[in-house]
């Protein structure tokens, strides 16, 4: 078996072969570029530990001197991995594996790092930087082609510098505005289209994402840029509080209180309690915008953009069509506090009406 590609599809092919009894000696793995992997069971320790485990992602963003050092710290913490510690991967697309898969990858002895495959003959594989013989006669060799990005696109999409999501009477899909979350990004775009007046410029000002060749490459900076765009999008949506209420109650949002232990109290405790997640997220944004990271000096392509003011936002007239979202059916509480997705809206409203401090990225923020 010759597996071509080290991305998610390539690594899944390796796992499939190993778990179906193929010995590692029968596998040749051609990896044109080494990549970083998320280690699922190194990061998430279970339902009750989600908030605590998330701290491991955010703390290095505040403490490390460069974005590259953040990845090395993630590796030390067991939440990021690479196949070979002697090489420095430049690629990261969010591929997620577990520890058993990683052990399987590292068991493969015949790993070829000679660039992309250019052609295959009856007796050898030609690559950009050399050739290797076929591991077996052609009739006994199965090639598993998992190569990608041959056309320079990101998952098949091109986002030029002037790319706009809202463009007159058209919506252009492609970029994600919530870190590695297509579903939530789509939900937010749909919410903006259905809530705000038909003004493309105003709607686009609520969304942050990468455009242009330099900011859509799947390099290791993609993780940080997506986290930055997410925070900026939430800050922009915060100019209209009901928008962030929508996000907090959306089942597509990974951090929504309804998905996690202790519901809204657990969410608030993570944001303003000892972990200070809201403060750290804001600190990361400040570091990016001040040029504190030597490997990011342009705010991931959105330097100079100003957040919208509440007065700049125009809301559509209320539709006469009765909506059935969110569902009115009474839901069973997720925690012993009796809080759930829909009930949390009332608490958020109560905090805002009481004059309590709120953070525009959807979290409660400490005055300190």
ABEGO torsion letter per residue (X at the ends): XBBBEABAAAAAAAAAAAAAGBBAAABBBBBABBBBBBBAAAABAEAAAAAAAAAAAAAAAAABABAAAAAAAAAAAGABBBABAABBBABBAGBBBBAAAAAAAAABABBBBAEBBABBBAABBBBAAEBBBBABBAAABBBBBABBGAAGBBGGBBBBAABBABBEABBBBGBBABBGBAAAAAAAAAAAAAABBBBAAAAAAABBBBBEAAAABBBAAAAAAAAAAAAAAAAAAAABAAAAAAAAABAABAABAAABBGEAAAAAAAAABAAGAAAAAAAAAAAAAAGABAABAAGGGABGBBBBBAAABBBBBBBABBBAOBBABBBBBABAAGBBAAAAAAAAAAAAAAGBBBBAAGBBBBAX
